[in-house]
Amino acid sequence: MKSLFAFLFFAISSIAAAEQPQVIILKLDDVVSAGLSSGPVHHRWQKVADYLKENQIKGSFGIITESLEEDNPRFFKWITDIQDEGLIEFWLHGYKRRSAEDSGEFESGTAAEQQAILERGAQLAREKLGFELVAFGPHWSGTTEATDEALEAVPSIKIWLYGPKEPKHFSRLSLDRVLALENPTFVPDPEKFKATYEERAADRDVLVLQGHPAQWDEKRWEGFLEIIAFLKSKNVVFMTPSEYLATVE
């Protein structure tokens, strides 16, 4: 009888686990100001923000925080209005906008030096936007053990997007990279995405999917839409980083 109960418990638990939908976190990179003479951001950022709102899809936008240095009320209001709506969460995408000649800002330096970079971005967000940037992912940069140590020293950062599977120092939530929206970078290719998803990602509880909307022309935009339709066919749930964190704490 005990073995029968054990079997039934295992079967019910397995069914319940199988019914849990996969969580998708859209990690959309490189929000910066478009400059005072134009709109608050590149028009493609407004396009993706409108699409997510119209379709009630949650996601997250990474700010390169150097763009918060200059006074730009229209840019700040664009961010805070979207953040307040609750569908899209902004996160800390490093400080410096990198050029091809530069190295990544988290590829070298001590833990203290990298901590200073993170704290400057966090401070700018508090001063200019009035809220904390709870998640972090580096802009066009690898990371080192110093990054791992630096993140642990900044308590406002609770989520590492595309972090190591098992960080050495960071004790909060680290979500590793499995695949991205784009393949190659900047190009949402639906067929490549579907093949990689089925091969490597279909059985994952949560996926963080990186993309760069400012680089999407009309063809790339259509590729993004097809990928979203494919994910919806899998009955996934879209969440913000902080929303997912609340489910695992």
TORBABA-29009 format. One line per field, with one value per residue: x negated, y negated, z negated of N, C-alpha, C in turn; residue number from 1; chain. Coordinates in Angstrom, 3 decimals, always signed. Each point is the difference from the previous one (the first is absolute). Layout:
TORBABA-29009
n_X = [X:...]
n_Y = [Y:...]
n_Z = [Z:...]
ca_X = [X:...]
ca_Y = [Y:...]
ca_Z = [Z:...]
c_X = [X:...]
c_Y = [Y:...]
c_Z = [Z:...]
i = [NUM:...]
ch = [A:...]
//
This chain:
TORBABA-29009
n_X = [-0.833:-1.077:-0.378:+1.275:+0.043:-1.166:+0.485:+1.152:-0.710:-0.856:+1.050:+0.662:-1.123:-0.196:+1.297:-0.014:-1.179:+0.547:+0.966:-1.133:+0.521:-0.675:-0.927:+0.420:-1.269:+0.670:-1.245:+0.539:-1.088:-0.720:+0.843:+0.050:-0.324:+1.028:-0.163:-0.350:-0.559:+0.101:+0.615:+0.646:+0.422:-0.813:+0.555:-1.043:-0.545:+0.491:-0.424:-1.107:-0.143:+0.406:-0.803:-0.948:+0.235:+0.083:-1.032:-0.139:-1.155:-0.437:-0.861:-1.233:-0.336:-1.193:-0.230:-0.651:-0.434:-1.023:+1.037:-0.139:-1.232:+0.326:+0.389:+0.965:+0.832:-0.015:-1.299:-0.197:+0.842:-0.626:-1.125:+0.220:+0.511:-0.957:-0.969:+0.685:+0.062:-1.207:+0.129:-0.726:-1.041:-0.517:-1.169:-1.030:-0.239:-0.643:-1.162:-1.079:+0.325:-0.189:-1.209:-0.175:-0.543:+1.060:-0.481:+0.585:+0.905:+0.507:-0.867:-0.171:-1.001:-0.267:+0.327:-0.888:-0.807:+0.303:-0.158:-1.030:-0.234:+0.235:-0.718:-0.825:+0.186:-0.149:-1.025:-0.431:+0.297:-0.545:-1.040:-0.138:+0.137:-0.626:-0.712:-0.053:-1.175:+0.961:+0.009:-0.963:-0.486:-1.228:-0.395:+0.140:+0.071:-1.146:-0.066:-0.430:-0.864:-0.707:+0.620:-0.227:-1.208:-0.129:+0.660:-0.711:-0.875:+0.880:+0.518:+0.039:-1.097:+1.154:-0.180:-0.670:+0.227:+0.048:+0.245:-1.012:+0.002:-1.248:+0.433:-1.203:+0.381:+0.605:+0.679:+0.317:+0.977:-0.583:+0.345:-0.331:-0.915:+1.135:+0.769:+0.006:+0.636:-1.283:-0.168:-1.067:-0.871:+1.102:-0.050:+1.256:-0.544:+1.273:-0.496:-1.036:+0.844:+0.932:-0.983:-0.564:+1.176:+0.369:-1.192:+0.033:+1.209:+0.592:-0.973:-0.444:-0.098:-1.144:+0.310:-1.228:+0.727:-1.233:+0.243:-0.138:+1.130:-0.943:-0.391:+1.281:-0.383:+0.744:-0.986:-0.896:+0.773:+0.203:-1.316:-0.109:+0.900:-0.680:-1.095:+0.574:+0.461:-1.216:-0.524:+0.889:-0.378:-1.055:+0.938:-0.991:-0.646:+0.299:-1.186:+0.061:-1.247:+0.486:+0.899:-0.950:-0.804:+1.144:-0.041:-1.276:+0.348]
n_Y = [+1.215:+0.035:+1.081:+0.367:-0.398:+0.606:+1.018:-0.034:-0.155:+0.934:+0.756:-0.311:+0.188:+1.073:+0.306:-0.314:+0.654:+0.995:-0.319:-0.137:-1.140:+0.031:-0.583:-1.055:-0.376:-0.964:+0.190:-1.192:-0.054:-0.894:-0.190:-1.007:-1.201:-0.453:-0.755:-1.173:+0.145:+1.247:+1.152:+0.457:+0.890:+0.909:-0.317:+0.818:-0.744:-1.108:+0.489:+0.453:-1.177:-0.607:+0.809:-0.073:-1.308:-0.130:+0.826:-0.910:-0.266:+0.684:-0.947:-0.205:-1.257:+0.209:-0.824:-0.574:+0.078:+0.011:+0.551:+0.313:-0.204:-0.251:-1.218:+0.878:-0.947:-0.212:+0.225:-0.748:-0.883:+0.175:+0.031:-1.059:-0.564:+0.541:-0.350:-1.142:+0.237:+0.436:-0.246:-1.088:+0.738:-1.117:+0.247:+0.289:-0.665:-0.110:-0.643:+0.505:-0.879:+1.262:-0.291:+0.260:-1.197:-0.039:+0.297:+1.130:-0.762:+1.219:-0.238:-1.095:-0.242:-0.600:+0.777:-0.736:+0.111:+1.279:+0.128:-0.826:+0.770:+1.097:-0.492:-0.411:+1.121:+0.691:-0.811:+0.054:+1.291:+0.072:-0.722:+0.605:+1.239:-0.006:+0.941:+1.172:+0.251:+0.901:-0.026:+0.853:-0.548:+0.436:-1.209:+0.891:+0.883:+0.663:+0.966:-0.351:+0.684:-1.042:+0.252:+1.289:-0.352:-0.820:+0.877:+0.891:-0.963:+0.181:-0.169:-1.166:+0.613:+0.498:-0.403:+1.056:-0.786:+1.260:+0.322:+0.341:+1.272:-0.018:-1.222:-0.521:-1.254:-0.241:-0.396:-0.899:-0.431:+1.061:-0.582:+1.226:-0.059:+0.222:-1.008:-0.642:-1.162:-0.381:+0.286:-0.790:-0.619:-0.576:+1.296:-0.322:+1.199:+0.009:+0.386:-0.816:-0.960:+0.367:+0.155:-1.141:-0.585:+0.701:-0.360:-1.267:-0.467:+0.919:+0.655:-1.221:-0.199:-0.626:-0.901:-0.488:-0.847:-0.139:-1.296:-0.615:-0.459:-0.811:+1.271:+0.008:+0.253:-0.266:+0.499:-0.620:-1.063:+0.316:+0.154:-1.129:-0.537:+0.609:-0.447:-1.174:+0.078:+0.400:-0.943:-0.825:+0.618:-0.299:-0.941:-0.780:-0.410:-1.214:-0.211:-0.968:-0.457:-1.123:+0.092:+0.406:-0.959:-0.682:+0.703:-0.360:-1.140]
n_Z = [+0.000:-0.831:+0.692:-0.139:-1.284:-0.148:+0.714:-0.682:-1.111:+0.420:+0.363:-1.117:-0.724:+0.754:-0.113:-1.298:-0.094:+0.722:-0.852:-0.694:+0.397:+1.107:-0.736:+0.684:-0.115:+0.599:+0.384:+0.069:+0.757:-0.711:-0.985:+0.874:-0.387:+0.713:-1.075:-0.436:+1.201:-0.498:+0.252:-1.071:+0.910:+0.502:+1.175:+0.195:-0.966:+0.542:+1.144:-0.581:-0.609:+1.113:+0.681:-0.919:-0.034:+1.313:-0.126:-0.972:+0.589:-1.029:-0.351:+0.452:-0.326:+0.588:-1.021:+0.991:-1.257:+0.825:+0.632:-1.284:+0.432:+1.273:-0.318:-0.044:-0.403:+1.329:-0.010:-1.071:+0.528:+1.165:-0.694:-0.777:+1.089:+0.729:-0.829:-0.114:+1.314:-0.325:+1.290:-0.084:-0.329:-0.488:+0.603:-0.783:+1.121:-1.165:+0.038:+0.560:+0.940:+0.345:+0.461:+1.294:-0.254:-0.763:-1.184:-0.347:-0.597:+0.210:+0.964:-0.731:-0.821:-1.143:-1.011:-0.671:+1.064:+0.127:-1.295:+0.195:+1.064:-0.686:-0.996:+0.980:+0.687:-1.126:-0.282:+1.269:-0.063:-1.192:+0.456:+1.176:-0.439:-1.159:+0.616:-0.628:+0.541:-0.079:+1.328:+0.363:+1.105:+0.278:+0.363:+1.002:-0.952:-0.060:-0.874:-1.188:-0.735:+0.422:+1.155:-0.131:-0.405:+1.052:+0.745:-0.654:+0.299:+0.989:-1.203:+0.647:+0.462:+0.351:+1.274:+0.407:+1.057:+0.421:-1.260:-0.791:+0.367:-0.422:-0.312:-0.048:+0.274:+1.131:-1.066:+0.943:+0.792:+0.550:+1.155:+0.359:+0.954:+0.625:+0.352:+1.156:+0.070:-0.001:+1.272:+0.351:-0.802:-0.464:+0.278:-0.281:-0.018:+0.388:+1.171:-0.085:-0.377:+0.865:+0.883:-0.382:+0.026:+1.050:+0.445:-0.465:+0.339:+0.703:-0.661:+0.300:-1.317:+0.238:+0.922:+0.037:+0.733:+0.457:+0.138:+1.184:-0.504:-0.454:+0.078:-0.339:+1.256:+1.045:+0.738:-0.736:+0.120:+1.245:-0.018:-0.674:+0.805:+0.954:-0.596:-0.200:+1.243:+0.329:-0.779:+0.513:+1.117:-0.750:-0.012:+0.385:-1.084:+0.416:-0.563:-0.902:-0.031:-0.510:+0.956:+0.842:-0.419:+0.023:+1.124:-0.099:-0.555]
ca_X = [+0.833:-0.874:-0.613:+1.045:+0.123:-1.215:+0.105:+1.017:-0.553:-0.987:+0.704:+0.696:-1.034:-0.567:+1.000:+0.042:-1.223:+0.088:+0.985:-0.539:-0.447:-1.342:-0.054:-0.859:-0.369:-0.552:-1.116:-0.212:-1.199:-0.611:+0.783:-0.711:+0.732:-0.170:-0.509:+1.003:+0.626:+0.945:+0.823:-0.765:-0.787:+0.117:+1.398:+0.201:+0.308:+1.415:+0.752:+0.060:+0.753:+1.427:+0.412:+0.132:+1.177:+1.223:+0.192:-0.116:-1.168:-0.966:-1.387:-0.919:-0.852:-1.247:-0.458:-1.409:+0.314:-0.654:+1.024:+0.751:-0.833:+0.476:+1.404:+0.822:+1.290:+0.837:-0.538:+0.296:+1.451:+0.305:-0.356:+0.815:+1.385:+0.056:-0.245:+1.188:+1.075:-0.203:-0.239:-1.406:-0.916:-1.318:-1.103:-1.292:-0.746:-1.316:-0.042:-0.616:+0.341:-1.281:-0.296:-0.725:-1.398:-0.100:+0.254:+1.181:-0.319:-0.046:-0.977:-1.231:+0.205:+0.217:+1.386:+0.344:+0.195:+1.254:+1.072:+0.215:+0.786:+1.366:+0.606:+0.291:+1.246:+1.103:+0.234:+0.660:+1.395:+0.725:+0.103:+0.684:+1.212:+0.736:+0.171:-1.185:-0.161:-0.143:-0.724:-1.215:-0.639:-1.014:+0.115:-1.100:-1.143:-0.087:-0.116:-1.069:+0.338:+0.143:+1.401:+0.753:-0.221:+0.541:+1.455:+0.390:-0.187:+1.023:+1.210:+1.194:+0.050:+0.442:+0.128:-1.070:+0.492:-1.113:-1.088:-0.421:+0.972:-0.319:-0.961:-0.869:+0.239:+1.346:+0.855:+1.401:+0.442:-0.783:+0.666:-1.022:+0.359:+0.251:+0.075:+0.446:+0.972:-0.721:-1.046:-1.014:+0.381:+0.818:+0.884:+0.941:+0.226:+0.966:-0.307:-1.122:+0.483:+0.818:-0.854:-0.804:+0.934:+0.395:-1.177:-0.691:+0.689:+1.423:+0.276:-0.459:+1.067:-0.020:-0.939:-0.251:-0.208:-0.580:+0.170:-0.445:+1.040:-0.421:-0.663:+0.954:+0.748:+1.314:-0.145:-0.360:+1.197:+0.891:-0.594:+0.332:+1.429:+0.185:-0.526:+0.984:+1.137:-0.449:-0.016:+1.389:+0.530:-0.517:+0.725:-0.923:+0.422:-0.991:-0.138:-1.131:-0.966:+0.415:+1.158:-0.491:-0.701:+1.000:+0.543:-0.997:-0.542]
ca_Y = [-1.215:-1.178:-0.189:-0.545:-1.417:-0.663:-0.095:-1.007:-1.311:-0.324:-0.266:-1.300:-1.036:-0.111:-0.681:-1.410:-0.650:-0.112:-1.017:-1.321:-0.592:-0.572:-1.451:-0.727:-1.372:-0.719:-0.855:-0.863:-0.735:-1.214:-1.243:-1.259:-1.154:-0.324:-1.367:-1.006:-0.582:+0.945:+0.626:+0.421:+1.192:+0.428:+0.349:+1.443:+0.293:-0.307:+1.033:+1.240:-0.296:-0.023:+1.368:+0.771:-0.518:+0.374:+1.445:+0.385:+0.876:-0.583:+0.085:-0.867:-0.845:-0.337:-1.379:-0.365:-1.068:-1.251:-0.837:-0.711:-1.059:-1.333:-0.254:+0.298:+0.351:+0.837:+1.347:+0.550:+0.240:+1.179:+1.177:+0.154:+0.313:+1.420:+0.773:-0.079:+0.832:+1.332:+1.062:-0.016:-0.376:-0.473:+0.583:-0.662:+0.627:-0.614:-1.460:-0.641:+0.424:+0.467:-0.025:+1.189:-0.120:+0.155:+1.307:-0.014:-0.619:+1.013:+1.016:-0.249:-0.831:+0.670:+0.038:-1.339:-0.862:+0.374:-0.407:-1.434:-0.140:+0.418:-0.936:-1.252:+0.213:+0.107:-1.339:-0.802:+0.425:-0.526:-1.458:-0.508:+0.763:+0.198:+1.392:+0.847:+0.943:+1.217:+1.003:-0.455:+0.780:-0.889:-0.446:+0.340:+0.244:+1.180:-0.270:+0.715:+0.269:-1.311:-0.410:+0.838:-0.550:-1.360:+0.072:+0.391:-1.167:-1.008:+0.732:-0.354:+0.892:+1.299:+0.946:-0.077:+0.538:+0.635:+0.229:+1.406:+0.926:+0.099:-1.053:+0.284:-0.984:-0.572:+0.934:-0.184:+0.765:-0.082:+0.739:+0.218:-0.144:+1.233:-0.492:-1.385:-0.233:-0.297:+0.921:-0.587:-1.179:-1.023:+0.575:+1.032:+0.975:+0.932:+1.412:+0.343:-0.033:+1.186:+1.189:-0.041:+0.153:+1.403:+0.798:-0.331:-0.886:+0.298:+0.575:-0.893:-0.659:-1.434:-0.408:-1.427:-0.125:-1.309:-0.604:-1.392:-0.580:-1.147:+0.529:+0.799:-0.570:+0.624:+1.449:+0.523:-0.145:+1.114:+1.182:-0.077:+0.325:+1.434:+0.694:-0.163:+0.874:+1.369:+0.176:+0.060:+1.322:+0.908:-0.351:-0.554:-1.173:-1.068:-0.684:-0.890:+0.647:-0.049:+0.863:+1.373:+0.130:+0.191:+1.356:+0.982:-0.361]
ca_Z = [+0.000:-0.046:+1.311:+0.875:-0.329:+0.475:+1.453:+0.330:-0.339:+1.033:+1.261:-0.116:-0.034:+1.346:+0.837:-0.418:+0.486:+1.453:+0.348:-0.265:+1.266:+0.068:-0.171:+0.935:-0.338:+1.146:-0.420:+1.159:-0.401:+0.553:-0.059:-0.204:+0.490:+1.417:+0.119:-0.333:+1.186:+0.595:-1.018:-1.181:+0.341:+1.393:+0.271:-0.090:-1.403:-0.205:+0.719:-0.773:-1.224:+0.369:+0.316:-1.239:-0.717:+0.712:-0.074:-1.410:-0.142:-0.921:+0.439:-0.735:+0.827:-0.676:+0.191:-0.136:-0.955:+0.381:+0.637:-1.035:-0.568:+0.379:-0.323:+1.178:-0.597:+0.877:-0.067:-1.326:-0.102:+0.822:-0.792:-1.209:+0.390:+0.362:-1.222:-0.856:+0.542:-0.557:+0.978:+0.399:-1.077:+0.440:-0.768:+0.135:+1.103:-0.043:+0.013:+1.167:+1.361:+0.528:+1.433:+0.429:-0.403:-1.451:-0.600:-0.842:-1.286:-1.052:+0.396:-0.735:-1.183:-1.273:-0.467:-0.476:+1.172:+0.648:-0.917:+0.189:+1.230:-0.309:-0.942:+0.705:+0.732:-0.958:-0.547:+1.033:+0.097:-1.157:+0.076:+1.184:+0.296:-1.240:-0.374:+0.077:+1.093:-0.795:+0.788:+0.689:+1.049:+0.574:+1.385:+0.913:-0.860:-0.826:-1.426:-0.685:-1.399:-0.652:+0.207:-0.922:-1.343:-0.042:-0.058:-1.363:-0.864:+0.320:-0.405:+0.774:+1.164:-0.496:+1.111:+1.006:+1.263:+0.704:-0.933:-0.068:-0.572:-1.422:-0.342:-1.141:-1.061:+0.055:-0.735:+0.339:+1.166:+1.236:+1.076:+1.018:+1.413:+0.737:+1.374:+0.119:+1.076:+1.238:+0.453:-0.865:-0.764:+0.655:+1.022:-0.438:+1.071:-0.594:+0.213:-0.873:-1.380:-0.266:-0.039:-1.223:-1.118:-0.138:-0.328:-1.245:-0.945:-0.189:-1.319:-1.065:-0.751:+0.302:+1.039:+0.213:+1.442:+0.298:+1.315:+0.127:+0.860:+0.821:+1.198:+0.775:+1.120:+0.128:+0.131:-1.315:-0.837:+0.335:-0.610:-1.429:-0.168:+0.233:-1.177:-1.077:+0.320:-0.286:-1.450:-0.457:+0.341:-1.026:-1.241:-0.986:-0.760:+0.043:-1.280:-0.223:-0.893:-1.408:-0.171:-0.095:-1.278:-1.061:+0.037:-0.430:-1.318]
c_X = [-0.868:-0.625:+0.993:+0.160:-1.218:+0.042:+0.984:-0.524:-1.000:+0.681:+0.679:-1.006:-0.594:+0.943:+0.039:-1.214:+0.061:+0.931:-0.495:-0.510:-1.427:+0.079:-1.001:-0.233:-0.644:-1.023:-0.398:-0.998:-0.160:+0.932:-0.931:+0.892:-0.261:-0.568:+1.118:+0.754:+1.026:+0.890:-0.849:-0.903:+0.125:+1.418:+0.251:+0.237:+1.466:+0.881:+0.122:+0.749:+1.503:+0.511:+0.214:+1.231:+1.297:+0.321:-0.148:-1.090:-1.010:-1.424:-0.874:-0.947:-1.246:-0.485:-1.525:-0.019:-0.782:+1.013:+0.862:-0.769:+0.559:+1.476:+0.843:+1.383:+0.873:-0.430:+0.340:+1.493:+0.410:-0.273:+0.965:+1.459:+0.141:-0.199:+1.253:+1.141:-0.141:-0.241:-1.476:-0.833:-1.331:-1.085:-1.319:-0.857:-1.410:+0.095:-0.403:+0.524:-1.298:-0.104:-0.810:-1.458:-0.192:+0.100:+1.250:-0.333:-0.025:-0.967:-1.335:+0.335:+0.267:+1.481:+0.446:+0.261:+1.304:+1.200:+0.319:+0.818:+1.465:+0.696:+0.304:+1.305:+1.197:+0.358:+0.730:+1.480:+0.812:+0.226:+0.892:+1.353:+0.845:+0.275:-1.315:+0.016:-0.390:-0.815:-1.190:-0.369:-0.978:+0.286:-1.267:-1.291:+0.083:-0.049:-1.121:+0.469:+0.159:+1.419:+0.901:-0.079:+0.615:+1.520:+0.485:-0.054:+1.002:+1.367:+1.251:+0.149:+0.281:+0.035:-1.135:+0.506:-1.175:-1.231:-0.415:+1.068:-0.200:-1.050:-0.824:+0.304:+1.450:+1.006:+1.479:+0.295:-0.885:+0.649:-0.958:+0.559:+0.159:+0.071:+0.484:+1.096:-0.688:-1.072:-0.245:+0.533:+0.639:+1.025:+0.909:+0.353:+0.925:-0.378:-1.174:+0.453:+0.782:-0.853:-0.812:+0.872:+0.342:-1.172:-0.494:+0.845:+1.420:+0.325:-0.486:+1.171:+0.118:-1.052:-0.091:-0.402:-0.422:+0.311:-0.379:+0.958:-0.443:-0.667:+0.963:+0.673:+1.301:-0.083:-0.338:+1.176:+0.978:-0.533:+0.289:+1.452:+0.255:-0.524:+0.974:+1.208:-0.345:+0.004:+1.411:+0.616:-0.463:+0.639:-0.930:+0.675:-1.127:-0.001:-1.104:-1.003:+0.445:+1.214:-0.441:-0.719:+0.973:+0.556:-0.984:-0.607:+0.666]
c_Y = [-1.267:-0.274:-0.572:-1.495:-0.783:-0.194:-1.096:-1.408:-0.447:-0.374:-1.359:-1.139:-0.235:-0.738:-1.485:-0.753:-0.231:-1.115:-1.417:-0.614:-0.526:-1.517:-0.589:-1.414:-0.623:-1.009:-0.856:-1.098:-1.357:-1.208:-1.167:-1.129:-0.215:-1.391:-1.004:-0.525:+0.929:+0.563:+0.478:+1.199:+0.265:+0.513:+1.506:+0.449:-0.298:+1.060:+1.275:-0.219:+0.007:+1.406:+0.820:-0.453:+0.449:+1.478:+0.552:+1.058:-0.706:+0.197:-0.921:-0.698:-0.388:-1.396:-0.064:-1.302:-1.292:-0.971:-0.746:-1.192:-1.396:-0.153:+0.161:+0.439:+0.887:+1.454:+0.653:+0.315:+1.212:+1.270:+0.182:+0.315:+1.488:+0.872:+0.043:+0.876:+1.467:+1.128:+0.144:-0.507:-0.440:+0.562:-0.654:+0.753:-0.583:-1.520:-0.556:+0.579:+0.323:-0.224:+1.243:-0.027:+0.258:+1.467:-0.109:-0.485:+0.992:+1.140:-0.155:-0.865:+0.832:+0.026:-1.384:-0.953:+0.326:-0.348:-1.482:-0.277:+0.322:-1.012:-1.340:+0.139:+0.061:-1.368:-0.887:+0.367:-0.547:-1.502:-0.467:+0.690:+0.272:+1.441:+0.759:+0.834:+1.342:+1.065:-0.646:+0.988:-0.913:-0.366:+0.378:+0.251:+1.382:-0.403:+0.856:+0.346:-1.299:-0.532:+0.728:-0.567:-1.386:+0.005:+0.366:-1.190:-1.118:+0.626:-0.352:+0.876:+1.414:+1.081:-0.251:+0.699:+0.445:+0.071:+1.462:+0.871:+0.131:-1.058:+0.382:-0.906:-0.477:+1.001:-0.125:+0.731:-0.263:+0.900:+0.109:-0.148:+1.380:-0.305:-1.438:-0.082:-0.073:+1.054:-0.232:-1.221:-1.044:+0.585:+1.070:+0.913:+1.084:+1.465:+0.452:+0.037:+1.261:+1.253:+0.043:+0.198:+1.469:+0.867:-0.232:-0.633:+0.401:+0.486:-0.878:-0.677:-1.473:-0.261:-1.521:-0.154:-1.427:-0.457:-1.475:-0.752:-1.163:+0.438:+0.749:-0.831:+0.792:+1.520:+0.636:-0.093:+1.145:+1.312:+0.064:+0.391:+1.487:+0.823:-0.106:+0.897:+1.461:+0.264:+0.079:+1.356:+1.060:-0.276:-0.483:-1.147:-1.025:-0.725:-1.035:+0.725:+0.022:+0.881:+1.458:+0.211:+0.266:+1.409:+1.033:-0.334:+0.826]
c_Z = [+0.000:+1.355:+0.992:-0.245:+0.506:+1.505:+0.402:-0.285:+1.052:+1.304:-0.025:+0.020:+1.379:+0.927:-0.333:+0.516:+1.502:+0.423:-0.277:+1.297:-0.099:-0.110:+0.995:-0.531:+1.234:-0.512:+1.201:-0.370:+0.674:+0.079:-0.283:+0.508:+1.485:+0.198:-0.161:+1.214:+0.653:-1.094:-1.162:+0.256:+1.499:+0.241:-0.092:-1.437:-0.301:+0.650:-0.825:-1.308:+0.280:+0.273:-1.273:-0.785:+0.660:-0.141:-1.412:-0.211:-0.900:+0.525:-0.822:+0.970:-0.798:+0.348:-0.114:-0.796:+0.217:+0.614:-1.009:-0.558:+0.313:-0.334:+1.262:-0.462:+0.877:-0.036:-1.339:-0.136:+0.839:-0.796:-1.165:+0.324:+0.321:-1.234:-0.881:+0.499:-0.396:+0.978:+0.340:-1.167:+0.599:-0.916:+0.407:+1.022:+0.078:+0.052:+1.359:+1.307:+0.735:+1.511:+0.341:-0.447:-1.492:-0.397:-0.875:-1.409:-1.156:+0.339:-0.721:-1.212:-1.240:-0.343:-0.466:+1.164:+0.704:-0.887:+0.172:+1.261:-0.267:-0.901:+0.655:+0.779:-0.920:-0.576:+1.009:+0.122:-1.166:+0.123:+1.136:+0.248:-1.237:-0.354:+0.167:+1.286:-0.630:+0.724:+0.703:+1.106:+0.707:+1.453:+0.761:-0.781:-0.616:-1.466:-0.573:-1.406:-0.780:+0.154:-0.982:-1.426:-0.132:-0.126:-1.398:-0.945:+0.280:-0.286:+0.782:+1.238:-0.492:+1.081:+0.989:+1.251:+0.868:-0.899:+0.018:-0.661:-1.505:-0.350:-1.232:-1.176:-0.054:-0.570:+0.337:+1.318:+1.216:+1.043:+1.181:+1.411:+0.630:+1.494:-0.030:+1.052:+1.351:+0.292:+1.492:-0.762:+0.904:+0.972:-0.607:+1.182:-0.547:+0.163:-0.861:-1.457:-0.333:-0.131:-1.296:-1.227:-0.213:-0.442:-1.415:-1.083:-0.351:-1.400:-1.149:-0.689:+0.368:+1.061:+0.018:+1.461:+0.341:+1.421:-0.049:+0.930:+0.876:+1.292:+0.929:+1.100:+0.159:+0.110:-1.346:-0.971:+0.267:-0.568:-1.488:-0.241:+0.191:-1.176:-1.168:+0.238:-0.293:-1.502:-0.569:+0.292:-0.995:-1.369:-1.110:-0.753:+0.061:-1.353:+0.068:-0.899:-1.458:-0.268:-0.114:-1.329:-1.138:-0.043:-0.537:-1.363:-1.098]
i = [1:2:3:4:5:6:7:8:9:10:11:12:13:14:15:16:17:18:19:20:21:22:23:24:25:26:27:28:29:30:31:32:33:34:35:36:37:38:39:40:41:42:43:44:45:46:47:48:49:50:51:52:53:54:55:56:57:58:59:60:61:62:63:64:65:66:67:68:69:70:71:72:73:74:75:76:77:78:79:80:81:82:83:84:85:86:87:88:89:90:91:92:93:94:95:96:97:98:99:100:101:102:103:104:105:106:107:108:109:110:111:112:113:114:115:116:117:118:119:120:121:122:123:124:125:126:127:128:129:130:131:132:133:134:135:136:137:138:139:140:141:142:143:144:145:146:147:148:149:150:151:152:153:154:155:156:157:158:159:160:161:162:163:164:165:166:167:168:169:170:171:172:173:174:175:176:177:178:179:180:181:182:183:184:185:186:187:188:189:190:191:192:193:194:195:196:197:198:199:200:201:202:203:204:205:206:207:208:209:210:211:212:213:214:215:216:217:218:219:220:221:222:223:224:225:226:227:228:229:230:231:232:233:234:235:236:237:238:239:240:241:242:243:244:245:246:247:248:249]
ch = [A:A:A:A:A:A:A:A:A:A:A:A:A:A:A:A:A:A:A:A:A:A:A:A:A:A:A:A:A:A:A:A:A:A:A:A:A:A:A:A:A:A:A:A:A:A:A:A:A:A:A:A:A:A:A:A:A:A:A:A:A:A:A:A:A:A:A:A:A:A:A:A:A:A:A:A:A:A:A:A:A:A:A:A:A:A:A:A:A:A:A:A:A:A:A:A:A:A:A:A:A:A:A:A:A:A:A:A:A:A:A:A:A:A:A:A:A:A:A:A:A:A:A:A:A:A:A:A:A:A:A:A:A:A:A:A:A:A:A:A:A:A:A:A:A:A:A:A:A:A:A:A:A:A:A:A:A:A:A:A:A:A:A:A:A:A:A:A:A:A:A:A:A:A:A:A:A:A:A:A:A:A:A:A:A:A:A:A:A:A:A:A:A:A:A:A:A:A:A:A:A:A:A:A:A:A:A:A:A:A:A:A:A:A:A:A:A:A:A:A:A:A:A:A:A:A:A:A:A:A:A:A:A:A:A:A:A:A:A:A:A:A:A:A:A:A:A:A:A]
//
